Amino acid sequence: MPWVNQEMCIGCGICVEECPVGAISIPDEKATIDDEECIRCGRCHDVCPEEAVRHDSERIPLEIEANLEWTRNLLGHFETKKEKQGLVERMKKLFIKERKVAEQTVERLEELKSTF
């Protein structure tokens, strides 16, 4: 999923013009991509003269930190070490499930790709 590095964007509008589904706008002099509308064609990434349109893989460290912060905040609702350890184990199960969903989705996408 593409995203716009707001510090790099100069608001030139080239990505807006090139987006085939109108998923990009410039609300505050910087481009933003509507995740719900984006069809992941990559055109915005290809045309950005400032390379401000970035790839999701760059966000992995930030997403990991967000997950850890979420877990830390949830830990505040528990008092004992046992309760906190239980939460950590449940969170691990949640992320393992999400990994399985992602892996199986990738497998199915490969199957889908072979149909055309």
C-alpha positions in Angstrom: 0.0 0.0 0.0 1.6 3.3 -1.0 1.7 6.2 1.4 3.1 9.7 1.2 6.0 10.9 3.3 4.7 14.3 4.2 8.1 15.7 4.8 9.2 14.9 1.2 5.9 15.9 -0.6 6.0 19.3 -2.3 2.3 19.2 -3.2 2.9 19.4 -7.0 -0.2 17.4 -7.8 1.3 15.1 -10.4 0.2 12.0 -8.4 -3.3 13.4 -8.2 -3.5 13.8 -12.0 -2.1 10.3 -12.6 -4.3 8.4 -10.1 -6.8 6.5 -12.2 -9.4 6.3 -9.4 -9.0 9.6 -7.7 -7.6 8.2 -4.5 -5.1 11.0 -4.0 -5.9 14.5 -2.8 -4.0 17.5 -1.5 -5.8 18.8 1.5 -3.1 20.7 3.3 -0.6 21.3 0.5 0.6 17.7 0.8 -0.7 14.7 -1.0 -2.6 12.0 0.9 -3.8 8.6 -0.4 -7.2 7.2 0.6 -6.5 3.6 1.4 -10.1 2.6 0.7 -10.0 4.0 -2.8 -6.5 3.1 -3.8 -6.2 0.2 -6.3 -2.5 -0.3 -5.7 -1.5 0.3 -9.3 1.8 2.0 -8.3 1.4 4.9 -10.7 1.8 7.5 -7.9 5.0 5.9 -6.9 6.3 5.9 -10.4 5.5 9.6 -11.2 6.4 11.3 -8.0 9.4 13.6 -8.8 10.3 13.9 -5.1 10.0 10.1 -4.3 7.6 11.1 -1.6 5.3 8.2 -2.4 6.7 5.3 -0.4 6.2 1.5 0.0 4.6 -0.2 3.0 7.7 -2.2 3.8 9.3 1.0 5.0 6.7 1.2 7.7 7.3 -2.2 9.2 9.5 -0.9 12.1 6.9 1.8 12.9 4.1 -0.8 12.8 6.0 -3.0 15.2 6.5 -0.2 17.6 2.8 0.7 17.4 1.9 -2.9 18.2 4.3 -2.9 21.2 2.9 0.5 22.4 -0.7 -0.9 22.1 0.3 -3.9 24.2 2.1 -1.6 26.8 -1.1 0.5 27.1 -3.2 -2.6 27.5 -0.9 -3.9 30.3 -1.9 -0.8 32.3 -5.3 -2.5 32.8 -3.8 -5.5 34.7 -2.2 -5.5 38.1 -0.5 -8.9 38.7 2.5 -10.3 36.9 0.4 -13.4 36.0 -2.4 -11.2 34.4 0.2 -9.2 32.4 1.9 -12.4 31.2 -1.5 -13.7 30.2 -2.1 -10.6 28.1 1.3 -10.9 26.4 0.5 -14.5 25.5 -2.9 -13.5 24.1 -1.3 -10.7 22.1 1.2 -13.2 20.7 -1.6 -15.5 19.6 -3.3 -12.5 17.9 -0.2 -11.6 15.9 0.4 -15.3 15.1 -3.1 -15.5 13.7 -2.6 -12.3 11.7 0.6 -13.8 10.3 -1.2 -17.0 9.3 -4.0 -15.0 7.6 -1.3 -13.0 5.7 0.6 -16.1 4.7 -2.5 -18.0 3.5 -3.7 -14.9 1.6 -0.3 -14.7 -0.2 -0.7 -18.4 -1.1 -4.2 -17.8 -2.4 -3.0 -14.8 -4.4 -0.4 -16.9 -6.1 -3.2 -19.4 -7.0 -5.3 -16.5 -8.3 -2.3 -15.2 -10.3 -2.1 -18.5 -12.1 -5.7 -18.2 -13.4 -4.8 -15.4 -15.8 
